[in-house]
């Protein structure tokens, strides 16, 4: 099966404008994510963006990027436009990797891809253990409740995604990476935004509200996403210390 990884990215993030081009170890966040996706070695990698500056940065760092519309409501709509523009017809799976998680574990990307192929799933994502109970009430950390315990070998169906929750069984920290069969991606983007999706600002609820199952694989750890300047400075410190 052929997998194509598309990374949606834009400069006009609400909380931290310009974040894809912030540098860590002299390399932009978006180019770090591109390189991680390349190292996973599961197929071709392309950045989809509405900003020429992001295209220029990715190309300068020997990556591939494509310019898309600035009218998209979600990253999924952006990757679908990129897929159509690229005119690639033989991809079976589309991996949607978030452009603001440069610390994502490469093995987790590989694992999600393998689980999608083995289980012939329509849509899959990742989640990790919640180590700090305070994160249950943190609305910036999306949670997923799965139908069964999420151990390393399973690909369990998601029951619901939420922003805050009481502590309960089978609740995990959702990691913003998705893999879809090409047909599921096409179906998803043609659906109207659901009431729950708009209310909770979680586009994956559109899938569940339309009876599209989402399977969840367990990730090794929760990568630090970059939503605020504090996140960026904390991650910069970790990544620069490692190197």
C-alpha positions in Angstrom: 0.0 0.0 0.0 1.2 3.5 -0.8 1.1 6.2 1.9 1.5 9.9 1.1 2.2 12.3 4.0 0.8 15.8 3.8 1.7 18.4 6.4 -0.8 21.4 6.6 0.8 24.6 7.8 0.0 28.3 7.9 1.5 31.5 9.4 -1.7 33.0 10.8 -2.2 30.8 13.9 -4.4 32.6 16.4 -2.2 32.1 19.5 1.2 32.2 18.0 1.3 33.9 14.6 4.3 32.9 12.5 5.1 29.8 14.5 6.0 27.5 11.6 9.0 29.6 10.8 10.3 30.0 14.4 13.7 28.4 14.6 15.1 25.6 16.7 18.8 24.7 16.2 18.7 27.0 13.2 15.9 25.1 11.4 12.3 26.2 11.2 9.6 24.2 13.1 7.9 23.2 9.8 11.2 22.0 8.3 11.9 19.9 11.5 8.4 18.3 11.1 9.1 17.7 7.4 12.4 16.0 8.2 10.8 13.8 10.9 8.2 12.6 8.3 11.0 11.9 5.8 12.9 9.9 8.4 9.8 7.7 9.0 10.3 6.6 5.4 6.7 5.5 4.8 6.3 7.5 1.5 6.5 10.9 -0.1 6.2 14.0 2.1 4.7 17.3 1.1 3.9 20.5 3.0 0.5 22.2 2.1 0.4 25.9 3.0 -1.3 29.1 2.1 1.9 31.1 2.7 4.7 31.5 0.1 7.2 32.1 2.9 6.6 28.6 4.2 6.9 27.1 0.7 10.3 29.0 0.3 11.5 27.8 3.7 10.7 24.1 3.1 12.2 24.2 -0.5 15.3 26.0 0.9 15.7 23.1 3.3 15.4 20.5 0.5 11.7 19.7 1.1 8.7 19.8 -1.1 5.7 22.2 -0.6 2.6 23.2 -2.4 0.6 26.4 -2.2 -3.1 26.1 -1.3 -6.1 28.4 -0.7 -6.3 30.7 2.3 -10.0 29.9 2.7 -9.8 26.6 4.4 -11.6 26.1 7.7 -9.5 23.0 8.7 -6.1 21.3 8.0 -8.0 18.4 6.5 -9.6 20.6 3.9 -6.1 21.9 3.1 -4.5 18.5 2.6 -7.4 17.4 0.4 -6.8 20.4 -1.9 -3.1 19.6 -2.0 -3.9 16.0 -2.9 -6.1 17.1 -5.8 -3.5 19.6 -7.0 -0.7 17.1 -6.9 -2.8 14.8 -9.1 -1.6 11.7 -7.3 -4.1 8.8 -7.9 -2.2 5.8 -6.5 -2.0 6.7 -2.8 -4.0 4.3 -0.6 -3.4 6.2 2.7 -3.0 9.9 3.5 -1.0 10.7 6.6 -2.0 14.2 8.1 0.9 15.3 10.3 0.6 18.5 12.3 3.1 21.2 11.3 3.6 22.3 14.9 4.9 19.1 16.5 8.6 18.9 15.7 9.2 16.5 18.6 6.9 13.8 17.3 8.3 10.3 17.6 9.3 8.8 14.3 8.4 5.3 15.5 4.9 6.5 16.3 4.4 7.6 12.7 5.6 4.3 11.4 3.4 2.4 13.9 0.3 4.3 12.9 0.9 3.6 9.2 1.5 -0.1 9.9 -1.7 -0.4 12.1 -3.7 1.2 9.3 -2.5 -1.3 6.8 -2.8 -4.4 9.0 -6.3 -3.5 10.2 -7.5 -2.0 6.9 -8.8 0.9 8.9 -10.6 3.9 7.4 -9.2 6.5 9.8 -6.6 6.3 12.6 -4.8 8.5 15.1 -2.5 8.3 18.1 -2.9 8.9 21.9 -0.6 8.7 24.9 -0.9 8.1 28.6 -1.9 11.2 30.6 0.8 11.5 33.2 -0.3 14.7 34.9 -3.9 14.7 36.3 -4.1 18.5 35.9 -4.1 18.0 32.1 -7.6 16.5 32.3 -8.9 20.1 32.9 -6.5 21.8 30.4 -8.6 22.7 27.4 -5.5 23.0 25.2 -4.8 19.3 25.6 -7.3 17.2 23.6 -8.4 13.9 25.2 -9.7 10.8 23.6 -11.8 8.1 25.4 -11.4 4.7 23.8 -13.8 1.8 23.9 -11.2 -0.5 25.6 -7.8 -0.2 27.3 -5.2 1.1 24.8 -2.2 -1.2 25.0 0.8 -1.1 22.7 -0.4 -3.7 20.2 -4.0 -2.7 19.9 -5.8 -0.3 17.5 -8.9 0.5 19.5 -11.9 2.4 18.4 -12.4 6.0 19.8 -15.6 6.7 21.6 -15.3 10.5 21.9 -12.8 13.3 21.8 -13.0 16.2 24.3 -11.2 19.2 25.7 -11.8 18.6 29.4 -13.0 15.6 31.3 -13.3 14.0 34.7 -10.8 11.3 35.4 -12.2 8.0 34.1 -11.2 4.8 32.5 -9.6 4.6 29.0 -8.9 8.3 28.7 -5.7 9.4 26.9 -3.9 12.4 25.6 -4.8 12.7 21.9 -1.9 13.4 19.5 -2.8 15.4 16.4 -1.9 13.1 13.7 -4.4 11.3 11.4 -4.2 8.7 8.7 -7.1 8.2 6.4 -7.8 5.9 3.5 -8.1 8.1 0.4 -11.8 7.4 0.1 -12.4 8.3 3.7 -10.6 11.6 3.3 -12.8 12.4 0.2 -15.9 11.5 2.1 -14.9 13.5 5.2 -14.2 16.8 3.4 -17.5 16.7 1.6 -19.4 16.5 4.9 -20.7 19.7 6.5 -19.0 20.8 9.8 -21.0 19.1 12.6 -22.5 21.0 15.5 -20.1 19.2 17.9 -17.1 20.0 15.7 -18.0 23.7 15.8 -18.8 23.8 19.5 -15.7 21.9 20.7 -13.4 23.1 17.9 -12.4 19.5 17.1 -12.7 18.4 13.5 -12.5 14.7 14.3 -16.0 15.0 15.9 -17.3 15.5 12.3 -16.1 11.9 11.5 -17.7 10.4 14.6 -20.9 12.3 14.1 -21.1 10.8 10.6 -20.4 7.2 11.8 -16.8 7.2 10.5 -14.9 5.0 12.9 -11.5 6.3 14.2 -9.1 3.8 15.5 -6.4 4.8 18.1 -2.9 3.4 18.5 -0.9 4.0 21.6 2.0 6.4 21.2 5.3 6.1 23.1 4.9 9.6 24.5 3.1 12.9 24.1 5.2 15.2 22.0 5.3 18.9 23.1 3.1 20.8 20.6 3.8 24.5 20.0 0.7 26.6 20.7 2.2 29.5 22.7 5.5 31.3 23.1 6.0 29.4 26.3 5.6 26.1 24.5 8.1 27.2 21.9 10.7 28.3 24.4 10.3 25.1 26.4 10.6 22.9 23.3 13.6 24.9 22.0 15.4 24.3 25.2 14.7 20.6 25.2 15.7 20.1 21.5 18.8 22.3 21.6 19.9 20.5 24.8 19.5 17.1 23.2 21.6 18.2 20.2 
